[in-house]
């Protein structure tokens, strides 16, 4: 520790004594020793792994983070006695049958929009079987060739 860090820590200890605050410290660069609420690295690492495992570009990191957070809220935890955060809020077990992210898909174009020699199917990746599923069976897809998002209906 530098002199400045020791001085700062001394002030913190003093303030916590006078204000009757219990001080808990942790080792630097070791998020596993922090409390569950402080482990934001867990979501970041899961997001990174999800993007690497998918066919989506890294520019879709916000969608990946949203998907990981969605899934994390549907995983049982020790802190909640083996229940999920979703169960605590809605008092019902979550339905996981619609989960899909980064999976390859084919989007079929409407016949009315096609010309004779145009491709009828465009390859892409499912971006949300999670939130933004406005109507059951509709998913947000990333169309790699067009570098755009598209709403698709599953069969």
N, C-alpha and C positions, 0 to 999 in steps of 0.2 A: 504494500500500500504506500502511496505517496503521502507526504505531509499534509496535503490538502484533503485527501480522502480520510485520513485519521482525524483531522480537525472536524470535518463534516460529520463523521460517524460519532465523534464525541458529543457534538451539539445535538444530534438526533437522540442519542442515549439520554442526555440530560433532559431534553424536552419530553421524551416519553416517560421518564420518571416523574416529572412534575405534573404531567397530565394524566398519570395512571394508565398509560398505554402500554400494552404488552408487545414487545418488539420481537418479531421473528425474522431472522436473516437466512439467506440461502447462499449457496456457493455460486460464484459467477459461471456463466455459460453452461449451466446444468438445469434446463427446464424441468427435468424429471423430478427434481427436488422441490419444485414449486407446487402450489395447490392446483387443484383441477381447473379452477377458473382462470388461472394464469397461464395455462398451457396453450397459447395461441399457435405455437409452433406445430402442434399436432394437426391443426386444420391446414396450415401452410404445407406441411410435408405430405399430407393426404392429397391436397390439391395438386401438388407437383407430381405425385405418383399417378394420380388419376389422369392427368394430361399426358404423361409419358405413355400410359397404357392405352390411350385412346388414339383415334385418327384425327383428332382436332388440332388446329394450330395453337401455339402458345398465346396468341392474341385473345383466345377465348378463356383466359384465366379466371375472369369474373364469373362466368357461367360454371366453371369447374369448382370454384370456391363455394358458390351457391349450392351446387349439387352435393358437395361434401358436407356442408353445414346441414343441409336437409337430411342427409343420411345419418349424420352424427346424432341428430335429435331423435332418431328412431332406433338407436342402439342401446340395449340395457346397460346400466352402470351400477357399480357397487354402492356408490354414494346414495342412489335412489332405491336401494334394496332390490336390485335386479330388474327394476322397471325402467322404462324409457322416459325422457322428458316429455314426449308426446302423450304418453299415458297419464302423466301427472296433470297436464293441462286439460286434456280432452276426456279423461277417464275411460279410455277405450284403447285397445291394442291397435297400432298402426297397420295399415294395409300396405304391404311391400311389393305387391304383384306388378305395379306400374313402374318400378325403378329401372331406368335405362340411362346411360350417359356415355357418350363417346363411341357408341357401337355403330358400326357401318350400317348404312341403310340405303335403299334405293327410292327415290322420289319419282313417281310417275306423273308426267305432265298431263293436263287436261287436253282431250282431243280437240276442243275448240281453239286452243292456243297453238296447236302444232301446224307446221307446214309440211309438205310431203316428205322432204329429206331430212328433217330435223330429228335429233335424238328424242326418243319418247321417254327415256329414263335418265335421271341424273343421279350420280353417286353422291353420297353425303354421310353425315354422322348425326345421330340423335343427340341433341343438346339438352332437352328437358322432357323427361318422363316424370319430372318432379313438380316444381311449382308451376307456373304458367300453363298448366294443362287446363285450358279454359273449358273445353268440352272433352268428355271421356273419349279416349282414342286419338286425340290430336297431340302432336308433338312438334316442338321447335327443332328444326334440323339445320345443320351447317352444310351449305353446298360449296364444296371446295373449288369447283371450276369457276363459279361466279363470285366467290369470296363474299357470300351473303348468307343471311338467315332466311329460312322459309318455313312456313307452317305446313305440316303434312298430316294426313290422316292415315292411321294404320288400318290394316284389313282385319 
